[in-house]
Amino acid sequence: MKKNTKEELLAVIASKAGCNYLSDVILPIYSEKVLAAIESIDENEYDLKEWQETVGYIIGNNTIQINDCKDAKEYLIHKLWKRGL
């Protein structure tokens, strides 16, 4: 069950990053802002399934095994930095 019922995690990230569309979160031009948005979110506000879906969407890989929300957030941050911010 989602802990935050107002907005989905991906929508919150897109909004905080100033993206016009949800799909903009994967564009390199928004990488720095997406990273800042992810860093500003408390990983406990969303359930693991939502973090897993967000990781899959932003990174483009749905086969990654992530076992808790903190790991998902850290993985996203690491991958965005690795992309070359």
HTML snippet that shows the backbone in 3Dmol.js (N, CA, C, O; Angstrom):
<script src="https://3Dmol.org/build/3Dmol-min.js"></script>
<div id="view" style="width:600px;height:400px;position:relative"></div>
<script>
const pdb = `
ATOM      1  N   MET A   1       0.840  -1.187   0.000  1.00  0.00           N
ATOM      2  CA  MET A   1       0.000   0.000   0.000  1.00  0.00           C
ATOM      3  C   MET A   1       0.882   1.246   0.000  1.00  0.00           C
ATOM      4  O   MET A   1       1.866   1.330   0.734  1.00  0.00           O
ATOM      5  N   LYS A   2       0.517   2.183  -0.814  1.00  0.00           N
ATOM      6  CA  LYS A   2       1.280   3.415  -0.936  1.00  0.00           C
ATOM      7  C   LYS A   2       1.138   4.250   0.334  1.00  0.00           C
ATOM      8  O   LYS A   2       0.036   4.440   0.848  1.00  0.00           O
ATOM      9  N   LYS A   3       2.257   4.739   0.824  1.00  0.00           N
ATOM     10  CA  LYS A   3       2.236   5.551   2.036  1.00  0.00           C
ATOM     11  C   LYS A   3       1.805   6.981   1.742  1.00  0.00           C
ATOM     12  O   LYS A   3       1.185   7.633   2.582  1.00  0.00           O
ATOM     13  N   ASN A   4       2.132   7.465   0.556  1.00  0.00           N
ATOM     14  CA  ASN A   4       1.765   8.821   0.162  1.00  0.00           C
ATOM     15  C   ASN A   4       0.711   8.703  -0.925  1.00  0.00           C
ATOM     16  O   ASN A   4       1.034   8.334  -2.054  1.00  0.00           O
ATOM     17  N   THR A   5      -0.547   9.010  -0.609  1.00  0.00           N
ATOM     18  CA  THR A   5      -1.625   8.800  -1.565  1.00  0.00           C
ATOM     19  C   THR A   5      -1.905  10.018  -2.433  1.00  0.00           C
ATOM     20  O   THR A   5      -2.782   9.954  -3.295  1.00  0.00           O
ATOM     21  N   LYS A   6      -1.203  11.110  -2.241  1.00  0.00           N
ATOM     22  CA  LYS A   6      -1.464  12.319  -3.015  1.00  0.00           C
ATOM     23  C   LYS A   6      -0.909  12.225  -4.431  1.00  0.00           C
ATOM     24  O   LYS A   6      -1.640  12.449  -5.395  1.00  0.00           O
ATOM     25  N   GLU A   7       0.359  11.901  -4.568  1.00  0.00           N
ATOM     26  CA  GLU A   7       0.995  11.822  -5.877  1.00  0.00           C
ATOM     27  C   GLU A   7       1.934  10.635  -5.928  1.00  0.00           C
ATOM     28  O   GLU A   7       2.530  10.256  -4.919  1.00  0.00           O
ATOM     29  N   GLU A   8       2.061  10.058  -7.096  1.00  0.00           N
ATOM     30  CA  GLU A   8       3.015   8.969  -7.269  1.00  0.00           C
ATOM     31  C   GLU A   8       4.432   9.525  -7.221  1.00  0.00           C
ATOM     32  O   GLU A   8       4.663  10.696  -7.523  1.00  0.00           O
ATOM     33  N   LEU A   9       5.361   8.685  -6.844  1.00  0.00           N
ATOM     34  CA  LEU A   9       6.758   9.085  -6.696  1.00  0.00           C
ATOM     35  C   LEU A   9       7.313   9.698  -7.973  1.00  0.00           C
ATOM     36  O   LEU A   9       7.947  10.751  -7.923  1.00  0.00           O
ATOM     37  N   LEU A  10       7.091   9.067  -9.101  1.00  0.00           N
ATOM     38  CA  LEU A  10       7.618   9.584 -10.361  1.00  0.00           C
ATOM     39  C   LEU A  10       7.059  10.976 -10.658  1.00  0.00           C
ATOM     40  O   LEU A  10       7.784  11.840 -11.152  1.00  0.00           O
ATOM     41  N   ALA A  11       5.787  11.199 -10.365  1.00  0.00           N
ATOM     42  CA  ALA A  11       5.177  12.512 -10.585  1.00  0.00           C
ATOM     43  C   ALA A  11       5.789  13.566  -9.668  1.00  0.00           C
ATOM     44  O   ALA A  11       5.984  14.710 -10.078  1.00  0.00           O
ATOM     45  N   VAL A  12       6.091  13.185  -8.437  1.00  0.00           N
ATOM     46  CA  VAL A  12       6.717  14.115  -7.493  1.00  0.00           C
ATOM     47  C   VAL A  12       8.117  14.485  -7.973  1.00  0.00           C
ATOM     48  O   VAL A  12       8.501  15.654  -7.937  1.00  0.00           O
ATOM     49  N   ILE A  13       8.872  13.494  -8.418  1.00  0.00           N
ATOM     50  CA  ILE A  13      10.221  13.750  -8.928  1.00  0.00           C
ATOM     51  C   ILE A  13      10.154  14.679 -10.129  1.00  0.00           C
ATOM     52  O   ILE A  13      10.903  15.653 -10.205  1.00  0.00           O
ATOM     53  N   ALA A  14       9.263  14.384 -11.066  1.00  0.00           N
ATOM     54  CA  ALA A  14       9.126  15.213 -12.269  1.00  0.00           C
ATOM     55  C   ALA A  14       8.747  16.644 -11.904  1.00  0.00           C
ATOM     56  O   ALA A  14       9.300  17.593 -12.460  1.00  0.00           O
ATOM     57  N   SER A  15       7.823  16.801 -10.988  1.00  0.00           N
ATOM     58  CA  SER A  15       7.384  18.130 -10.574  1.00  0.00           C
ATOM     59  C   SER A  15       8.515  18.908  -9.904  1.00  0.00           C
ATOM     60  O   SER A  15       8.757  20.068 -10.238  1.00  0.00           O
ATOM     61  N   LYS A  16       9.204  18.273  -8.963  1.00  0.00           N
ATOM     62  CA  LYS A  16      10.305  18.946  -8.263  1.00  0.00           C
ATOM     63  C   LYS A  16      11.453  19.300  -9.199  1.00  0.00           C
ATOM     64  O   LYS A  16      12.171  20.274  -8.972  1.00  0.00           O
ATOM     65  N   ALA A  17      11.623  18.502 -10.257  1.00  0.00           N
ATOM     66  CA  ALA A  17      12.712  18.742 -11.212  1.00  0.00           C
ATOM     67  C   ALA A  17      12.324  19.746 -12.285  1.00  0.00           C
ATOM     68  O   ALA A  17      13.156  20.119 -13.112  1.00  0.00           O
ATOM     69  N   GLY A  18      11.068  20.189 -12.284  1.00  0.00           N
ATOM     70  CA  GLY A  18      10.623  21.161 -13.276  1.00  0.00           C
ATOM     71  C   GLY A  18      10.359  20.570 -14.647  1.00  0.00           C
ATOM     72  O   GLY A  18      10.376  21.284 -15.649  1.00  0.00           O
ATOM     73  N   CYS A  19      10.117  19.275 -14.695  1.00  0.00           N
ATOM     74  CA  CYS A  19       9.837  18.607 -15.967  1.00  0.00           C
ATOM     75  C   CYS A  19       8.409  18.916 -16.420  1.00  0.00           C
ATOM     76  O   CYS A  19       7.490  18.988 -15.604  1.00  0.00           O
ATOM     77  N   ASN A  20       8.239  19.096 -17.718  1.00  0.00           N
ATOM     78  CA  ASN A  20       6.907  19.335 -18.268  1.00  0.00           C
ATOM     79  C   ASN A  20       6.087  18.057 -18.357  1.00  0.00           C
ATOM     80  O   ASN A  20       4.863  18.087 -18.228  1.00  0.00           O
ATOM     81  N   TYR A  21       6.760  16.944 -18.576  1.00  0.00           N
ATOM     82  CA  TYR A  21       6.107  15.643 -18.720  1.00  0.00           C
ATOM     83  C   TYR A  21       6.844  14.624 -17.865  1.00  0.00           C
ATOM     84  O   TYR A  21       8.032  14.790 -17.591  1.00  0.00           O
ATOM     85  N   LEU A  22       6.152  13.569 -17.441  1.00  0.00           N
ATOM     86  CA  LEU A  22       6.806  12.515 -16.668  1.00  0.00           C
ATOM     87  C   LEU A  22       7.987  11.931 -17.430  1.00  0.00           C
ATOM     88  O   LEU A  22       9.020  11.617 -16.839  1.00  0.00           O
ATOM     89  N   SER A  23       7.835  11.789 -18.722  1.00  0.00           N
ATOM     90  CA  SER A  23       8.898  11.192 -19.535  1.00  0.00           C
ATOM     91  C   SER A  23      10.162  12.047 -19.575  1.00  0.00           C
ATOM     92  O   SER A  23      11.226  11.553 -19.950  1.00  0.00           O
ATOM     93  N   ASP A  24      10.064  13.306 -19.198  1.00  0.00           N
ATOM     94  CA  ASP A  24      11.238  14.188 -19.183  1.00  0.00           C
ATOM     95  C   ASP A  24      12.270  13.781 -18.133  1.00  0.00           C
ATOM     96  O   ASP A  24      13.433  14.174 -18.232  1.00  0.00           O
ATOM     97  N   VAL A  25      11.866  13.002 -17.130  1.00  0.00           N
ATOM     98  CA  VAL A  25      12.808  12.645 -16.064  1.00  0.00           C
ATOM     99  C   VAL A  25      13.991  11.833 -16.576  1.00  0.00           C
ATOM    100  O   VAL A  25      15.017  11.756 -15.900  1.00  0.00           O
ATOM    101  N   ILE A  26      13.876  11.230 -17.744  1.00  0.00           N
ATOM    102  CA  ILE A  26      14.986  10.436 -18.284  1.00  0.00           C
ATOM    103  C   ILE A  26      15.878  11.235 -19.226  1.00  0.00           C
ATOM    104  O   ILE A  26      16.893  10.721 -19.697  1.00  0.00           O
ATOM    105  N   LEU A  27      15.517  12.476 -19.504  1.00  0.00           N
ATOM    106  CA  LEU A  27      16.311  13.295 -20.415  1.00  0.00           C
ATOM    107  C   LEU A  27      17.554  13.844 -19.709  1.00  0.00           C
ATOM    108  O   LEU A  27      17.468  14.321 -18.577  1.00  0.00           O
ATOM    109  N   PRO A  28      18.705  13.776 -20.376  1.00  0.00           N
ATOM    110  CA  PRO A  28      19.951  14.272 -19.765  1.00  0.00           C
ATOM    111  C   PRO A  28      19.881  15.726 -19.300  1.00  0.00           C
ATOM    112  O   PRO A  28      20.523  16.088 -18.314  1.00  0.00           O
ATOM    113  N   ILE A  29      19.122  16.549 -19.986  1.00  0.00           N
ATOM    114  CA  ILE A  29      19.032  17.967 -19.612  1.00  0.00           C
ATOM    115  C   ILE A  29      18.446  18.149 -18.205  1.00  0.00           C
ATOM    116  O   ILE A  29      18.707  19.160 -17.553  1.00  0.00           O
ATOM    117  N   TYR A  30      17.665  17.184 -17.742  1.00  0.00           N
ATOM    118  CA  TYR A  30      17.036  17.273 -16.425  1.00  0.00           C
ATOM    119  C   TYR A  30      17.775  16.466 -15.354  1.00  0.00           C
ATOM    120  O   TYR A  30      17.360  16.469 -14.195  1.00  0.00           O
ATOM    121  N   SER A  31      18.851  15.781 -15.713  1.00  0.00           N
ATOM    122  CA  SER A  31      19.513  14.857 -14.777  1.00  0.00           C
ATOM    123  C   SER A  31      19.875  15.492 -13.440  1.00  0.00           C
ATOM    124  O   SER A  31      19.622  14.911 -12.385  1.00  0.00           O
ATOM    125  N   GLU A  32      20.459  16.668 -13.483  1.00  0.00           N
ATOM    126  CA  GLU A  32      20.874  17.319 -12.236  1.00  0.00           C
ATOM    127  C   GLU A  32      19.669  17.657 -11.359  1.00  0.00           C
ATOM    128  O   GLU A  32      19.712  17.478 -10.142  1.00  0.00           O
ATOM    129  N   LYS A  33      18.603  18.142 -11.976  1.00  0.00           N
ATOM    130  CA  LYS A  33      17.402  18.497 -11.214  1.00  0.00           C
ATOM    131  C   LYS A  33      16.668  17.259 -10.718  1.00  0.00           C
ATOM    132  O   LYS A  33      16.109  17.263  -9.622  1.00  0.00           O
ATOM    133  N   VAL A  34      16.670  16.198 -11.522  1.00  0.00           N
ATOM    134  CA  VAL A  34      16.059  14.939 -11.095  1.00  0.00           C
ATOM    135  C   VAL A  34      16.828  14.377  -9.903  1.00  0.00           C
ATOM    136  O   VAL A  34      16.227  13.898  -8.941  1.00  0.00           O
ATOM    137  N   LEU A  35      18.134  14.435  -9.966  1.00  0.00           N
ATOM    138  CA  LEU A  35      18.962  13.980  -8.852  1.00  0.00           C
ATOM    139  C   LEU A  35      18.637  14.758  -7.577  1.00  0.00           C
ATOM    140  O   LEU A  35      18.460  14.164  -6.513  1.00  0.00           O
ATOM    141  N   ALA A  36      18.561  16.069  -7.682  1.00  0.00           N
ATOM    142  CA  ALA A  36      18.236  16.902  -6.516  1.00  0.00           C
ATOM    143  C   ALA A  36      16.845  16.565  -5.981  1.00  0.00           C
ATOM    144  O   ALA A  36      16.633  16.536  -4.769  1.00  0.00           O
ATOM    145  N   ALA A  37      15.908  16.313  -6.878  1.00  0.00           N
ATOM    146  CA  ALA A  37      14.546  15.961  -6.460  1.00  0.00           C
ATOM    147  C   ALA A  37      14.549  14.646  -5.690  1.00  0.00           C
ATOM    148  O   ALA A  37      13.913  14.534  -4.642  1.00  0.00           O
ATOM    149  N   ILE A  38      15.258  13.659  -6.207  1.00  0.00           N
ATOM    150  CA  ILE A  38      15.331  12.357  -5.535  1.00  0.00           C
ATOM    151  C   ILE A  38      15.980  12.502  -4.163  1.00  0.00           C
ATOM    152  O   ILE A  38      15.507  11.923  -3.185  1.00  0.00           O
ATOM    153  N   GLU A  39      17.057  13.269  -4.091  1.00  0.00           N
ATOM    154  CA  GLU A  39      17.746  13.471  -2.814  1.00  0.00           C
ATOM    155  C   GLU A  39      16.848  14.142  -1.780  1.00  0.00           C
ATOM    156  O   GLU A  39      17.017  13.922  -0.581  1.00  0.00           O
ATOM    157  N   SER A  40      15.901  14.954  -2.228  1.00  0.00           N
ATOM    158  CA  SER A  40      15.041  15.692  -1.299  1.00  0.00           C
ATOM    159  C   SER A  40      13.865  14.868  -0.769  1.00  0.00           C
ATOM    160  O   SER A  40      13.159  15.308   0.139  1.00  0.00           O
ATOM    161  N   ILE A  41      13.657  13.702  -1.321  1.00  0.00           N
ATOM    162  CA  ILE A  41      12.505  12.877  -0.946  1.00  0.00           C
ATOM    163  C   ILE A  41      12.903  11.881   0.142  1.00  0.00           C
ATOM    164  O   ILE A  41      13.924  11.202   0.038  1.00  0.00           O
ATOM    165  N   ASP A  42      12.085  11.810   1.173  1.00  0.00           N
ATOM    166  CA  ASP A  42      12.279  10.817   2.230  1.00  0.00           C
ATOM    167  C   ASP A  42      11.867   9.457   1.668  1.00  0.00           C
ATOM    168  O   ASP A  42      10.716   9.263   1.277  1.00  0.00           O
ATOM    169  N   GLU A  43      12.806   8.525   1.630  1.00  0.00           N
ATOM    170  CA  GLU A  43      12.518   7.222   1.025  1.00  0.00           C
ATOM    171  C   GLU A  43      11.373   6.485   1.701  1.00  0.00           C
ATOM    172  O   GLU A  43      10.763   5.602   1.097  1.00  0.00           O
ATOM    173  N   ASN A  44      11.075   6.835   2.945  1.00  0.00           N
ATOM    174  CA  ASN A  44      10.002   6.161   3.675  1.00  0.00           C
ATOM    175  C   ASN A  44       8.608   6.682   3.341  1.00  0.00           C
ATOM    176  O   ASN A  44       7.615   6.136   3.822  1.00  0.00           O
ATOM    177  N   GLU A  45       8.523   7.723   2.528  1.00  0.00           N
ATOM    178  CA  GLU A  45       7.214   8.254   2.138  1.00  0.00           C
ATOM    179  C   GLU A  45       6.521   7.380   1.095  1.00  0.00           C
ATOM    180  O   GLU A  45       5.314   7.503   0.884  1.00  0.00           O
ATOM    181  N   TYR A  46       7.278   6.501   0.446  1.00  0.00           N
ATOM    182  CA  TYR A  46       6.735   5.659  -0.618  1.00  0.00           C
ATOM    183  C   TYR A  46       7.101   4.214  -0.355  1.00  0.00           C
ATOM    184  O   TYR A  46       8.128   3.925   0.260  1.00  0.00           O
ATOM    185  N   ASP A  47       6.259   3.305  -0.822  1.00  0.00           N
ATOM    186  CA  ASP A  47       6.538   1.895  -0.588  1.00  0.00           C
ATOM    187  C   ASP A  47       7.570   1.358  -1.575  1.00  0.00           C
ATOM    188  O   ASP A  47       7.898   2.003  -2.571  1.00  0.00           O
ATOM    189  N   LEU A  48       8.063   0.182  -1.279  1.00  0.00           N
ATOM    190  CA  LEU A  48       9.130  -0.426  -2.071  1.00  0.00           C
ATOM    191  C   LEU A  48       8.721  -0.627  -3.525  1.00  0.00           C
ATOM    192  O   LEU A  48       9.518  -0.382  -4.431  1.00  0.00           O
ATOM    193  N   LYS A  49       7.504  -1.063  -3.753  1.00  0.00           N
ATOM    194  CA  LYS A  49       7.053  -1.298  -5.129  1.00  0.00           C
ATOM    195  C   LYS A  49       7.144  -0.024  -5.959  1.00  0.00           C
ATOM    196  O   LYS A  49       7.577  -0.058  -7.111  1.00  0.00           O
ATOM    197  N   GLU A  50       6.742   1.088  -5.379  1.00  0.00           N
ATOM    198  CA  GLU A  50       6.799   2.352  -6.114  1.00  0.00           C
ATOM    199  C   GLU A  50       8.245   2.772  -6.397  1.00  0.00           C
ATOM    200  O   GLU A  50       8.547   3.274  -7.479  1.00  0.00           O
ATOM    201  N   TRP A  51       9.127   2.567  -5.432  1.00  0.00           N
ATOM    202  CA  TRP A  51      10.548   2.854  -5.655  1.00  0.00           C
ATOM    203  C   TRP A  51      11.099   1.960  -6.757  1.00  0.00           C
ATOM    204  O   TRP A  51      11.842   2.425  -7.621  1.00  0.00           O
ATOM    205  N   GLN A  52      10.738   0.674  -6.731  1.00  0.00           N
ATOM    206  CA  GLN A  52      11.217  -0.254  -7.757  1.00  0.00           C
ATOM    207  C   GLN A  52      10.745   0.176  -9.148  1.00  0.00           C
ATOM    208  O   GLN A  52      11.523   0.150 -10.101  1.00  0.00           O
ATOM    209  N   GLU A  53       9.489   0.567  -9.265  1.00  0.00           N
ATOM    210  CA  GLU A  53       8.954   1.020 -10.553  1.00  0.00           C
ATOM    211  C   GLU A  53       9.656   2.291 -11.023  1.00  0.00           C
ATOM    212  O   GLU A  53       9.937   2.448 -12.212  1.00  0.00           O
ATOM    213  N   THR A  54       9.935   3.186 -10.098  1.00  0.00           N
ATOM    214  CA  THR A  54      10.612   4.439 -10.438  1.00  0.00           C
ATOM    215  C   THR A  54      12.045   4.176 -10.890  1.00  0.00           C
ATOM    216  O   THR A  54      12.510   4.764 -11.866  1.00  0.00           O
ATOM    217  N   VAL A  55      12.740   3.300 -10.184  1.00  0.00           N
ATOM    218  CA  VAL A  55      14.095   2.918 -10.599  1.00  0.00           C
ATOM    219  C   VAL A  55      14.051   2.330 -12.003  1.00  0.00           C
ATOM    220  O   VAL A  55      14.845   2.708 -12.865  1.00  0.00           O
ATOM    221  N   GLY A  56      13.134   1.417 -12.229  1.00  0.00           N
ATOM    222  CA  GLY A  56      13.012   0.789 -13.541  1.00  0.00           C
ATOM    223  C   GLY A  56      12.761   1.787 -14.646  1.00  0.00           C
ATOM    224  O   GLY A  56      13.324   1.669 -15.734  1.00  0.00           O
ATOM    225  N   TYR A  57      11.916   2.771 -14.376  1.00  0.00           N
ATOM    226  CA  TYR A  57      11.591   3.767 -15.393  1.00  0.00           C
ATOM    227  C   TYR A  57      12.769   4.698 -15.666  1.00  0.00           C
ATOM    228  O   TYR A  57      13.133   4.913 -16.822  1.00  0.00           O
ATOM    229  N   ILE A  58      13.357   5.242 -14.630  1.00  0.00           N
ATOM    230  CA  ILE A  58      14.429   6.228 -14.806  1.00  0.00           C
ATOM    231  C   ILE A  58      15.704   5.577 -15.338  1.00  0.00           C
ATOM    232  O   ILE A  58      16.374   6.146 -16.200  1.00  0.00           O
ATOM    233  N   ILE A  59      16.041   4.407 -14.840  1.00  0.00           N
ATOM    234  CA  ILE A  59      17.272   3.732 -15.250  1.00  0.00           C
ATOM    235  C   ILE A  59      17.052   2.914 -16.520  1.00  0.00           C
ATOM    236  O   ILE A  59      17.990   2.668 -17.278  1.00  0.00           O
ATOM    237  N   GLY A  60      15.815   2.498 -16.744  1.00  0.00           N
ATOM    238  CA  GLY A  60      15.512   1.716 -17.938  1.00  0.00           C
ATOM    239  C   GLY A  60      15.799   0.237 -17.775  1.00  0.00           C
ATOM    240  O   GLY A  60      16.068  -0.465 -18.750  1.00  0.00           O
ATOM    241  N   ASN A  61      15.739  -0.237 -16.529  1.00  0.00           N
ATOM    242  CA  ASN A  61      16.014  -1.644 -16.262  1.00  0.00           C
ATOM    243  C   ASN A  61      15.085  -2.116 -15.152  1.00  0.00           C
ATOM    244  O   ASN A  61      15.228  -1.714 -13.998  1.00  0.00           O
ATOM    245  N   ASN A  62      14.134  -2.971 -15.509  1.00  0.00           N
ATOM    246  CA  ASN A  62      13.171  -3.468 -14.529  1.00  0.00           C
ATOM    247  C   ASN A  62      13.589  -4.779 -13.878  1.00  0.00           C
ATOM    248  O   ASN A  62      12.823  -5.346 -13.100  1.00  0.00           O
ATOM    249  N   THR A  63      14.779  -5.268 -14.177  1.00  0.00           N
ATOM    250  CA  THR A  63      15.205  -6.559 -13.646  1.00  0.00           C
ATOM    251  C   THR A  63      16.088  -6.439 -12.408  1.00  0.00           C
ATOM    252  O   THR A  63      16.525  -7.455 -11.869  1.00  0.00           O
ATOM    253  N   ILE A  64      16.352  -5.245 -11.958  1.00  0.00           N
ATOM    254  CA  ILE A  64      17.214  -5.021 -10.799  1.00  0.00           C
ATOM    255  C   ILE A  64      16.472  -5.434  -9.525  1.00  0.00           C
ATOM    256  O   ILE A  64      15.316  -5.063  -9.320  1.00  0.00           O
ATOM    257  N   GLN A  65      17.145  -6.198  -8.683  1.00  0.00           N
ATOM    258  CA  GLN A  65      16.563  -6.627  -7.417  1.00  0.00           C
ATOM    259  C   GLN A  65      16.929  -5.626  -6.321  1.00  0.00           C
ATOM    260  O   GLN A  65      18.092  -5.513  -5.934  1.00  0.00           O
ATOM    261  N   ILE A  66      15.945  -4.918  -5.839  1.00  0.00           N
ATOM    262  CA  ILE A  66      16.137  -3.950  -4.756  1.00  0.00           C
ATOM    263  C   ILE A  66      15.222  -4.372  -3.618  1.00  0.00           C
ATOM    264  O   ILE A  66      14.035  -4.625  -3.821  1.00  0.00           O
ATOM    265  N   ASN A  67      15.786  -4.446  -2.422  1.00  0.00           N
ATOM    266  CA  ASN A  67      15.043  -5.016  -1.305  1.00  0.00           C
ATOM    267  C   ASN A  67      14.482  -4.022  -0.308  1.00  0.00           C
ATOM    268  O   ASN A  67      13.664  -4.395   0.532  1.00  0.00           O
ATOM    269  N   ASP A  68      14.902  -2.765  -0.379  1.00  0.00           N
ATOM    270  CA  ASP A  68      14.285  -1.767   0.496  1.00  0.00           C
ATOM    271  C   ASP A  68      14.351  -0.382  -0.145  1.00  0.00           C
ATOM    272  O   ASP A  68      15.102  -0.145  -1.091  1.00  0.00           O
ATOM    273  N   CYS A  69      13.554   0.504   0.394  1.00  0.00           N
ATOM    274  CA  CYS A  69      13.395   1.845  -0.178  1.00  0.00           C
ATOM    275  C   CYS A  69      14.689   2.644  -0.144  1.00  0.00           C
ATOM    276  O   CYS A  69      15.001   3.369  -1.088  1.00  0.00           O
ATOM    277  N   LYS A  70      15.433   2.515   0.929  1.00  0.00           N
ATOM    278  CA  LYS A  70      16.698   3.242   1.040  1.00  0.00           C
ATOM    279  C   LYS A  70      17.667   2.808  -0.053  1.00  0.00           C
ATOM    280  O   LYS A  70      18.329   3.645  -0.665  1.00  0.00           O
ATOM    281  N   ASP A  71      17.753   1.505  -0.299  1.00  0.00           N
ATOM    282  CA  ASP A  71      18.625   0.998  -1.359  1.00  0.00           C
ATOM    283  C   ASP A  71      18.187   1.511  -2.728  1.00  0.00           C
ATOM    284  O   ASP A  71      19.023   1.834  -3.572  1.00  0.00           O
ATOM    285  N   ALA A  72      16.889   1.582  -2.944  1.00  0.00           N
ATOM    286  CA  ALA A  72      16.373   2.071  -4.223  1.00  0.00           C
ATOM    287  C   ALA A  72      16.772   3.524  -4.447  1.00  0.00           C
ATOM    288  O   ALA A  72      17.222   3.895  -5.531  1.00  0.00           O
ATOM    289  N   LYS A  73      16.604   4.334  -3.420  1.00  0.00           N
ATOM    290  CA  LYS A  73      16.968   5.746  -3.527  1.00  0.00           C
ATOM    291  C   LYS A  73      18.467   5.893  -3.770  1.00  0.00           C
ATOM    292  O   LYS A  73      18.885   6.652  -4.644  1.00  0.00           O
ATOM    293  N   GLU A  74      19.269   5.176  -3.006  1.00  0.00           N
ATOM    294  CA  GLU A  74      20.723   5.245  -3.171  1.00  0.00           C
ATOM    295  C   GLU A  74      21.155   4.753  -4.549  1.00  0.00           C
ATOM    296  O   GLU A  74      22.076   5.311  -5.146  1.00  0.00           O
ATOM    297  N   TYR A  75      20.501   3.719  -5.053  1.00  0.00           N
ATOM    298  CA  TYR A  75      20.821   3.187  -6.378  1.00  0.00           C
ATOM    299  C   TYR A  75      20.531   4.233  -7.452  1.00  0.00           C
ATOM    300  O   TYR A  75      21.344   4.446  -8.352  1.00  0.00           O
ATOM    301  N   LEU A  76      19.384   4.878  -7.358  1.00  0.00           N
ATOM    302  CA  LEU A  76      19.041   5.935  -8.316  1.00  0.00           C
ATOM    303  C   LEU A  76      20.066   7.060  -8.283  1.00  0.00           C
ATOM    304  O   LEU A  76      20.531   7.508  -9.331  1.00  0.00           O
ATOM    305  N   ILE A  77      20.414   7.511  -7.108  1.00  0.00           N
ATOM    306  CA  ILE A  77      21.394   8.591  -6.967  1.00  0.00           C
ATOM    307  C   ILE A  77      22.730   8.170  -7.579  1.00  0.00           C
ATOM    308  O   ILE A  77      23.345   8.937  -8.321  1.00  0.00           O
ATOM    309  N   HIS A  78      23.174   6.965  -7.271  1.00  0.00           N
ATOM    310  CA  HIS A  78      24.442   6.458  -7.809  1.00  0.00           C
ATOM    311  C   HIS A  78      24.406   6.401  -9.335  1.00  0.00           C
ATOM    312  O   HIS A  78      25.346   6.847  -9.992  1.00  0.00           O
ATOM    313  N   LYS A  79      23.341   5.862  -9.897  1.00  0.00           N
ATOM    314  CA  LYS A  79      23.245   5.723 -11.350  1.00  0.00           C
ATOM    315  C   LYS A  79      23.190   7.080 -12.046  1.00  0.00           C
ATOM    316  O   LYS A  79      23.779   7.250 -13.114  1.00  0.00           O
ATOM    317  N   LEU A  80      22.497   8.036 -11.461  1.00  0.00           N
ATOM    318  CA  LEU A  80      22.436   9.367 -12.074  1.00  0.00           C
ATOM    319  C   LEU A  80      23.803  10.035 -12.037  1.00  0.00           C
ATOM    320  O   LEU A  80      24.196  10.689 -13.003  1.00  0.00           O
ATOM    321  N   TRP A  81      24.535   9.880 -10.935  1.00  0.00           N
ATOM    322  CA  TRP A  81      25.892  10.429 -10.867  1.00  0.00           C
ATOM    323  C   TRP A  81      26.798   9.743 -11.877  1.00  0.00           C
ATOM    324  O   TRP A  81      27.630  10.388 -12.515  1.00  0.00           O
ATOM    325  N   LYS A  82      26.633   8.441 -12.019  1.00  0.00           N
ATOM    326  CA  LYS A  82      27.459   7.667 -12.942  1.00  0.00           C
ATOM    327  C   LYS A  82      27.213   8.074 -14.398  1.00  0.00           C
ATOM    328  O   LYS A  82      28.100   7.946 -15.242  1.00  0.00           O
ATOM    329  N   ARG A  83      26.017   8.558 -14.683  1.00  0.00           N
ATOM    330  CA  ARG A  83      25.699   9.015 -16.040  1.00  0.00           C
ATOM    331  C   ARG A  83      26.495  10.249 -16.427  1.00  0.00           C
ATOM    332  O   ARG A  83      26.553  10.620 -17.599  1.00  0.00           O
ATOM    333  N   GLY A  84      27.103  10.878 -15.441  1.00  0.00           N
ATOM    334  CA  GLY A  84      27.994  11.988 -15.762  1.00  0.00           C
ATOM    335  C   GLY A  84      27.469  13.366 -15.474  1.00  0.00           C
ATOM    336  O   GLY A  84      27.550  14.258 -16.319  1.00  0.00           O
ATOM    337  N   LEU A  85      26.935  13.551 -14.296  1.00  0.00           N
ATOM    338  CA  LEU A  85      26.473  14.889 -13.914  1.00  0.00           C
ATOM    339  C   LEU A  85      27.634  15.811 -13.738  1.00  0.00           C
ATOM    340  O   LEU A  85      27.448  16.984 -13.416  1.00  0.00           O
TER     341      LEU A  85
END
`;
const viewer = $3Dmol.createViewer("view");
viewer.addModel(pdb, "pdb");
viewer.setStyle({}, {cartoon: {color: "spectrum"}});
viewer.zoomTo();
viewer.render();
</script>
